[in-house]
Amino acid sequence: MDKKKIMNWIIAIIVAILYLTVSIVFKAWAYSWLIWVTYAIYRFIVK
């Protein structure tokens, strides 16, 4: 894989870990979807 694809995977894994951490620790399942929205906007802008 090229460097860009590896970086994309690393960012996606970090976002997933962040999502689970926020959701479980703060019991904020209703609001943690904002993390995914932010990530989606980031991916749209970078692409």
PDB file of N, H, CA, C and O in Angstrom:
ATOM      1  N   MET A   1       0.833  -1.193   0.000  1.00  0.00           N
ATOM      2  CA  MET A   1       0.000   0.000   0.000  1.00  0.00           C
ATOM      3  C   MET A   1       0.871   1.248   0.000  1.00  0.00           C
ATOM      4  O   MET A   1       1.975   1.272   0.543  1.00  0.00           O
ATOM      5  N   ASP A   2       0.333   2.269  -0.625  1.00  0.00           N
ATOM      6  H   ASP A   2      -0.564   2.249  -1.066  1.00  0.00           H
ATOM      7  CA  ASP A   2       1.095   3.511  -0.612  1.00  0.00           C
ATOM      8  C   ASP A   2       0.875   4.250   0.709  1.00  0.00           C
ATOM      9  O   ASP A   2       0.024   3.883   1.519  1.00  0.00           O
ATOM     10  N   LYS A   3       1.658   5.284   0.892  1.00  0.00           N
ATOM     11  H   LYS A   3       2.350   5.582   0.234  1.00  0.00           H
ATOM     12  CA  LYS A   3       1.666   6.009   2.169  1.00  0.00           C
ATOM     13  C   LYS A   3       0.310   6.653   2.477  1.00  0.00           C
ATOM     14  O   LYS A   3      -0.103   6.699   3.636  1.00  0.00           O
ATOM     15  N   LYS A   4      -0.383   7.149   1.445  1.00  0.00           N
ATOM     16  H   LYS A   4      -0.047   7.111   0.504  1.00  0.00           H
ATOM     17  CA  LYS A   4      -1.667   7.814   1.646  1.00  0.00           C
ATOM     18  C   LYS A   4      -2.730   6.843   2.161  1.00  0.00           C
ATOM     19  O   LYS A   4      -3.499   7.186   3.059  1.00  0.00           O
ATOM     20  N   LYS A   5      -2.777   5.641   1.599  1.00  0.00           N
ATOM     21  H   LYS A   5      -2.152   5.362   0.869  1.00  0.00           H
ATOM     22  CA  LYS A   5      -3.759   4.645   2.040  1.00  0.00           C
ATOM     23  C   LYS A   5      -3.491   4.220   3.481  1.00  0.00           C
ATOM     24  O   LYS A   5      -4.425   4.067   4.269  1.00  0.00           O
ATOM     25  N   ILE A   6      -2.232   4.031   3.823  1.00  0.00           N
ATOM     26  H   ILE A   6      -1.474   4.155   3.183  1.00  0.00           H
ATOM     27  CA  ILE A   6      -1.876   3.655   5.192  1.00  0.00           C
ATOM     28  C   ILE A   6      -2.290   4.755   6.160  1.00  0.00           C
ATOM     29  O   ILE A   6      -2.827   4.469   7.230  1.00  0.00           O
ATOM     30  N   MET A   7      -2.046   6.005   5.797  1.00  0.00           N
ATOM     31  H   MET A   7      -1.609   6.238   4.928  1.00  0.00           H
ATOM     32  CA  MET A   7      -2.424   7.125   6.653  1.00  0.00           C
ATOM     33  C   MET A   7      -3.937   7.186   6.828  1.00  0.00           C
ATOM     34  O   MET A   7      -4.420   7.457   7.927  1.00  0.00           O
ATOM     35  N   ASN A   8      -4.691   6.936   5.758  1.00  0.00           N
ATOM     36  H   ASN A   8      -4.299   6.716   4.865  1.00  0.00           H
ATOM     37  CA  ASN A   8      -6.150   6.926   5.845  1.00  0.00           C
ATOM     38  C   ASN A   8      -6.638   5.846   6.806  1.00  0.00           C
ATOM     39  O   ASN A   8      -7.559   6.085   7.588  1.00  0.00           O
ATOM     40  N   TRP A   9      -6.035   4.670   6.757  1.00  0.00           N
ATOM     41  H   TRP A   9      -5.288   4.476   6.122  1.00  0.00           H
ATOM     42  CA  TRP A   9      -6.412   3.585   7.669  1.00  0.00           C
ATOM     43  C   TRP A   9      -6.091   3.947   9.108  1.00  0.00           C
ATOM     44  O   TRP A   9      -6.888   3.678  10.007  1.00  0.00           O
ATOM     45  N   ILE A  10      -4.942   4.550   9.335  1.00  0.00           N
ATOM     46  H   ILE A  10      -4.295   4.769   8.605  1.00  0.00           H
ATOM     47  CA  ILE A  10      -4.552   4.944  10.694  1.00  0.00           C
ATOM     48  C   ILE A  10      -5.544   5.964  11.253  1.00  0.00           C
ATOM     49  O   ILE A  10      -5.972   5.857  12.402  1.00  0.00           O
ATOM     50  N   ILE A  11      -5.905   6.954  10.435  1.00  0.00           N
ATOM     51  H   ILE A  11      -5.557   7.041   9.501  1.00  0.00           H
ATOM     52  CA  ILE A  11      -6.865   7.964  10.874  1.00  0.00           C
ATOM     53  C   ILE A  11      -8.220   7.323  11.165  1.00  0.00           C
ATOM     54  O   ILE A  11      -8.857   7.659  12.163  1.00  0.00           O
ATOM     55  N   ALA A  12      -8.668   6.408  10.310  1.00  0.00           N
ATOM     56  H   ALA A  12      -8.151   6.135   9.499  1.00  0.00           H
ATOM     57  CA  ALA A  12      -9.956   5.741  10.517  1.00  0.00           C
ATOM     58  C   ALA A  12      -9.954   4.934  11.811  1.00  0.00           C
ATOM     59  O   ALA A  12     -10.948   4.940  12.536  1.00  0.00           O
ATOM     60  N   ILE A  13      -8.867   4.246  12.111  1.00  0.00           N
ATOM     61  H   ILE A  13      -8.059   4.242  11.521  1.00  0.00           H
ATOM     62  CA  ILE A  13      -8.766   3.453  13.338  1.00  0.00           C
ATOM     63  C   ILE A  13      -8.757   4.365  14.561  1.00  0.00           C
ATOM     64  O   ILE A  13      -9.399   4.054  15.564  1.00  0.00           O
ATOM     65  N   ILE A  14      -8.040   5.484  14.493  1.00  0.00           N
ATOM     66  H   ILE A  14      -7.518   5.736  13.678  1.00  0.00           H
ATOM     67  CA  ILE A  14      -8.014   6.436  15.604  1.00  0.00           C
ATOM     68  C   ILE A  14      -9.416   6.995  15.860  1.00  0.00           C
ATOM     69  O   ILE A  14      -9.838   7.124  17.009  1.00  0.00           O
ATOM     70  N   VAL A  15     -10.132   7.324  14.786  1.00  0.00           N
ATOM     71  H   VAL A  15      -9.789   7.219  13.853  1.00  0.00           H
ATOM     72  CA  VAL A  15     -11.493   7.840  14.933  1.00  0.00           C
ATOM     73  C   VAL A  15     -12.396   6.790  15.580  1.00  0.00           C
ATOM     74  O   VAL A  15     -13.206   7.121  16.445  1.00  0.00           O
ATOM     75  N   ALA A  16     -12.262   5.533  15.169  1.00  0.00           N
ATOM     76  H   ALA A  16     -11.604   5.265  14.466  1.00  0.00           H
ATOM     77  CA  ALA A  16     -13.079   4.470  15.753  1.00  0.00           C
ATOM     78  C   ALA A  16     -12.779   4.299  17.241  1.00  0.00           C
ATOM     79  O   ALA A  16     -13.701   4.146  18.043  1.00  0.00           O
ATOM     80  N   ILE A  17     -11.517   4.323  17.612  1.00  0.00           N
ATOM     81  H   ILE A  17     -10.768   4.448  16.960  1.00  0.00           H
ATOM     82  CA  ILE A  17     -11.130   4.198  19.027  1.00  0.00           C
ATOM     83  C   ILE A  17     -11.649   5.395  19.813  1.00  0.00           C
ATOM     84  O   ILE A  17     -12.158   5.236  20.922  1.00  0.00           O
ATOM     85  N   LEU A  18     -11.523   6.579  19.252  1.00  0.00           N
ATOM     86  H   LEU A  18     -11.109   6.708  18.351  1.00  0.00           H
ATOM     87  CA  LEU A  18     -12.030   7.784  19.908  1.00  0.00           C
ATOM     88  C   LEU A  18     -13.540   7.703  20.108  1.00  0.00           C
ATOM     89  O   LEU A  18     -14.051   8.058  21.169  1.00  0.00           O
ATOM     90  N   TYR A  19     -14.246   7.236  19.090  1.00  0.00           N
ATOM     91  H   TYR A  19     -13.830   6.947  18.227  1.00  0.00           H
ATOM     92  CA  TYR A  19     -15.703   7.082  19.162  1.00  0.00           C
ATOM     93  C   TYR A  19     -16.094   6.132  20.292  1.00  0.00           C
ATOM     94  O   TYR A  19     -16.950   6.459  21.114  1.00  0.00           O
ATOM     95  N   LEU A  20     -15.475   4.970  20.333  1.00  0.00           N
ATOM     96  H   LEU A  20     -14.780   4.704  19.665  1.00  0.00           H
ATOM     97  CA  LEU A  20     -15.801   3.998  21.377  1.00  0.00           C
ATOM     98  C   LEU A  20     -15.438   4.513  22.764  1.00  0.00           C
ATOM     99  O   LEU A  20     -16.188   4.309  23.718  1.00  0.00           O
ATOM    100  N   THR A  21     -14.305   5.171  22.879  1.00  0.00           N
ATOM    101  H   THR A  21     -13.695   5.337  22.104  1.00  0.00           H
ATOM    102  CA  THR A  21     -13.877   5.706  24.168  1.00  0.00           C
ATOM    103  C   THR A  21     -14.864   6.744  24.686  1.00  0.00           C
ATOM    104  O   THR A  21     -15.300   6.670  25.836  1.00  0.00           O
ATOM    105  N   VAL A  22     -15.216   7.704  23.850  1.00  0.00           N
ATOM    106  H   VAL A  22     -14.862   7.764  22.916  1.00  0.00           H
ATOM    107  CA  VAL A  22     -16.164   8.747  24.260  1.00  0.00           C
ATOM    108  C   VAL A  22     -17.514   8.124  24.599  1.00  0.00           C
ATOM    109  O   VAL A  22     -18.130   8.483  25.603  1.00  0.00           O
ATOM    110  N   SER A  23     -17.968   7.206  23.777  1.00  0.00           N
ATOM    111  H   SER A  23     -17.467   6.915  22.961  1.00  0.00           H
ATOM    112  CA  SER A  23     -19.276   6.591  23.982  1.00  0.00           C
ATOM    113  C   SER A  23     -19.345   5.801  25.279  1.00  0.00           C
ATOM    114  O   SER A  23     -20.324   5.909  26.018  1.00  0.00           O
ATOM    115  N   ILE A  24     -18.320   5.010  25.564  1.00  0.00           N
ATOM    116  H   ILE A  24     -17.525   4.922  24.964  1.00  0.00           H
ATOM    117  CA  ILE A  24     -18.333   4.154  26.749  1.00  0.00           C
ATOM    118  C   ILE A  24     -18.040   4.951  28.020  1.00  0.00           C
ATOM    119  O   ILE A  24     -18.748   4.802  29.016  1.00  0.00           O
ATOM    120  N   VAL A  25     -17.020   5.783  27.998  1.00  0.00           N
ATOM    121  H   VAL A  25     -16.445   5.905  27.189  1.00  0.00           H
ATOM    122  CA  VAL A  25     -16.614   6.512  29.200  1.00  0.00           C
ATOM    123  C   VAL A  25     -17.679   7.515  29.635  1.00  0.00           C
ATOM    124  O   VAL A  25     -18.016   7.600  30.816  1.00  0.00           O
ATOM    125  N   PHE A  26     -18.199   8.264  28.684  1.00  0.00           N
ATOM    126  H   PHE A  26     -17.925   8.195  27.725  1.00  0.00           H
ATOM    127  CA  PHE A  26     -19.150   9.318  29.033  1.00  0.00           C
ATOM    128  C   PHE A  26     -20.602   8.878  28.858  1.00  0.00           C
ATOM    129  O   PHE A  26     -21.527   9.647  29.120  1.00  0.00           O
ATOM    130  N   LYS A  27     -20.793   7.630  28.412  1.00  0.00           N
ATOM    131  H   LYS A  27     -20.042   7.006  28.199  1.00  0.00           H
ATOM    132  CA  LYS A  27     -22.132   7.112  28.127  1.00  0.00           C
ATOM    133  C   LYS A  27     -22.900   8.098  27.243  1.00  0.00           C
ATOM    134  O   LYS A  27     -24.075   8.386  27.469  1.00  0.00           O
ATOM    135  N   ALA A  28     -22.199   8.598  26.241  1.00  0.00           N
ATOM    136  H   ALA A  28     -21.245   8.364  26.057  1.00  0.00           H
ATOM    137  CA  ALA A  28     -22.754   9.624  25.360  1.00  0.00           C
ATOM    138  C   ALA A  28     -23.027   9.055  23.974  1.00  0.00           C
ATOM    139  O   ALA A  28     -22.612   9.633  22.969  1.00  0.00           O
ATOM    140  N   TRP A  29     -23.717   7.932  23.920  1.00  0.00           N
ATOM    141  H   TRP A  29     -24.054   7.463  24.736  1.00  0.00           H
ATOM    142  CA  TRP A  29     -23.987   7.309  22.630  1.00  0.00           C
ATOM    143  C   TRP A  29     -24.804   8.221  21.731  1.00  0.00           C
ATOM    144  O   TRP A  29     -24.647   8.184  20.511  1.00  0.00           O
ATOM    145  N   ALA A  30     -25.675   9.042  22.314  1.00  0.00           N
ATOM    146  H   ALA A  30     -25.802   9.072  23.306  1.00  0.00           H
ATOM    147  CA  ALA A  30     -26.538   9.907  21.514  1.00  0.00           C
ATOM    148  C   ALA A  30     -25.758  11.027  20.840  1.00  0.00           C
ATOM    149  O   ALA A  30     -26.171  11.521  19.791  1.00  0.00           O
ATOM    150  N   TYR A  31     -24.646  11.433  21.422  1.00  0.00           N
ATOM    151  H   TYR A  31     -24.310  11.033  22.274  1.00  0.00           H
ATOM    152  CA  TYR A  31     -23.895  12.562  20.882  1.00  0.00           C
ATOM    153  C   TYR A  31     -22.601  12.156  20.187  1.00  0.00           C
ATOM    154  O   TYR A  31     -22.025  12.952  19.445  1.00  0.00           O
ATOM    155  N   SER A  32     -22.143  10.950  20.411  1.00  0.00           N
ATOM    156  H   SER A  32     -22.611  10.303  21.013  1.00  0.00           H
ATOM    157  CA  SER A  32     -20.857  10.534  19.855  1.00  0.00           C
ATOM    158  C   SER A  32     -20.895  10.392  18.334  1.00  0.00           C
ATOM    159  O   SER A  32     -19.845  10.322  17.694  1.00  0.00           O
ATOM    160  N   TRP A  33     -22.088  10.349  17.754  1.00  0.00           N
ATOM    161  H   TRP A  33     -22.940  10.406  18.273  1.00  0.00           H
ATOM    162  CA  TRP A  33     -22.160  10.293  16.290  1.00  0.00           C
ATOM    163  C   TRP A  33     -21.544  11.535  15.657  1.00  0.00           C
ATOM    164  O   TRP A  33     -21.171  11.516  14.484  1.00  0.00           O
ATOM    165  N   LEU A  34     -21.436  12.614  16.428  1.00  0.00           N
ATOM    166  H   LEU A  34     -21.739  12.630  17.381  1.00  0.00           H
ATOM    167  CA  LEU A  34     -20.806  13.836  15.915  1.00  0.00           C
ATOM    168  C   LEU A  34     -19.354  13.593  15.513  1.00  0.00           C
ATOM    169  O   LEU A  34     -18.831  14.251  14.613  1.00  0.00           O
ATOM    170  N   ILE A  35     -18.708  12.641  16.188  1.00  0.00           N
ATOM    171  H   ILE A  35     -19.133  12.107  16.919  1.00  0.00           H
ATOM    172  CA  ILE A  35     -17.330  12.291  15.829  1.00  0.00           C
ATOM    173  C   ILE A  35     -17.296  11.765  14.398  1.00  0.00           C
ATOM    174  O   ILE A  35     -16.421  12.139  13.617  1.00  0.00           O
ATOM    175  N   TRP A  36     -18.254  10.894  14.051  1.00  0.00           N
ATOM    176  H   TRP A  36     -18.965  10.590  14.685  1.00  0.00           H
ATOM    177  CA  TRP A  36     -18.295  10.331  12.707  1.00  0.00           C
ATOM    178  C   TRP A  36     -18.642  11.392  11.673  1.00  0.00           C
ATOM    179  O   TRP A  36     -18.111  11.375  10.563  1.00  0.00           O
ATOM    180  N   VAL A  37     -19.535  12.320  12.032  1.00  0.00           N
ATOM    181  H   VAL A  37     -19.967  12.334  12.934  1.00  0.00           H
ATOM    182  CA  VAL A  37     -19.890  13.404  11.108  1.00  0.00           C
ATOM    183  C   VAL A  37     -18.657  14.265  10.823  1.00  0.00           C
ATOM    184  O   VAL A  37     -18.387  14.622   9.676  1.00  0.00           O
ATOM    185  N   THR A  38     -17.918  14.592  11.881  1.00  0.00           N
ATOM    186  H   THR A  38     -18.138  14.302  12.813  1.00  0.00           H
ATOM    187  CA  THR A  38     -16.693  15.376  11.724  1.00  0.00           C
ATOM    188  C   THR A  38     -15.697  14.649  10.831  1.00  0.00           C
ATOM    189  O   THR A  38     -15.075  15.261   9.962  1.00  0.00           O
ATOM    190  N   TYR A  39     -15.545  13.354  11.043  1.00  0.00           N
ATOM    191  H   TYR A  39     -16.050  12.857  11.749  1.00  0.00           H
ATOM    192  CA  TYR A  39     -14.629  12.553  10.228  1.00  0.00           C
ATOM    193  C   TYR A  39     -15.079  12.530   8.765  1.00  0.00           C
ATOM    194  O   TYR A  39     -14.256  12.635   7.855  1.00  0.00           O
ATOM    195  N   ALA A  40     -16.385  12.391   8.547  1.00  0.00           N
ATOM    196  H   ALA A  40     -17.053  12.305   9.286  1.00  0.00           H
ATOM    197  CA  ALA A  40     -16.904  12.360   7.176  1.00  0.00           C
ATOM    198  C   ALA A  40     -16.648  13.689   6.468  1.00  0.00           C
ATOM    199  O   ALA A  40     -16.279  13.707   5.293  1.00  0.00           O
ATOM    200  N   ILE A  41     -16.843  14.793   7.175  1.00  0.00           N
ATOM    201  H   ILE A  41     -17.143  14.778   8.129  1.00  0.00           H
ATOM    202  CA  ILE A  41     -16.578  16.110   6.596  1.00  0.00           C
ATOM    203  C   ILE A  41     -15.090  16.251   6.283  1.00  0.00           C
ATOM    204  O   ILE A  41     -14.719  16.770   5.230  1.00  0.00           O
ATOM    205  N   TYR A  42     -14.251  15.793   7.190  1.00  0.00           N
ATOM    206  H   TYR A  42     -14.553  15.371   8.045  1.00  0.00           H
ATOM    207  CA  TYR A  42     -12.802  15.826   6.967  1.00  0.00           C
ATOM    208  C   TYR A  42     -12.433  15.035   5.709  1.00  0.00           C
ATOM    209  O   TYR A  42     -11.654  15.509   4.883  1.00  0.00           O
ATOM    210  N   ARG A  43     -12.992  13.834   5.566  1.00  0.00           N
ATOM    211  H   ARG A  43     -13.626  13.449   6.238  1.00  0.00           H
ATOM    212  CA  ARG A  43     -12.687  12.988   4.402  1.00  0.00           C
ATOM    213  C   ARG A  43     -13.155  13.656   3.107  1.00  0.00           C
ATOM    214  O   ARG A  43     -12.483  13.575   2.079  1.00  0.00           O
ATOM    215  N   PHE A  44     -14.315  14.316   3.171  1.00  0.00           N
ATOM    216  H   PHE A  44     -14.860  14.382   4.007  1.00  0.00           H
ATOM    217  CA  PHE A  44     -14.849  14.992   1.983  1.00  0.00           C
ATOM    218  C   PHE A  44     -13.937  16.147   1.574  1.00  0.00           C
ATOM    219  O   PHE A  44     -13.672  16.345   0.388  1.00  0.00           O
ATOM    220  N   ILE A  45     -13.463  16.900   2.552  1.00  0.00           N
ATOM    221  H   ILE A  45     -13.679  16.740   3.515  1.00  0.00           H
ATOM    222  CA  ILE A  45     -12.608  18.042   2.253  1.00  0.00           C
ATOM    223  C   ILE A  45     -11.248  17.583   1.729  1.00  0.00           C
ATOM    224  O   ILE A  45     -10.734  18.148   0.763  1.00  0.00           O
ATOM    225  N   VAL A  46     -10.666  16.569   2.356  1.00  0.00           N
ATOM    226  H   VAL A  46     -11.084  16.111   3.140  1.00  0.00           H
ATOM    227  CA  VAL A  46      -9.345  16.083   1.951  1.00  0.00           C
ATOM    228  C   VAL A  46      -9.397  15.442   0.565  1.00  0.00           C
ATOM    229  O   VAL A  46      -8.471  15.603  -0.229  1.00  0.00           O
ATOM    230  N   LYS A  47     -10.446  14.737   0.282  1.00  0.00           N
ATOM    231  H   LYS A  47     -11.198  14.606   0.927  1.00  0.00           H
ATOM    232  CA  LYS A  47     -10.566  14.033  -0.992  1.00  0.00           C
ATOM    233  C   LYS A  47     -10.652  15.036  -2.101  1.00  0.00           C
ATOM    234  O   LYS A  47     -10.760  14.658  -3.268  1.00  0.00           O
TER     235      LYS A  47
END
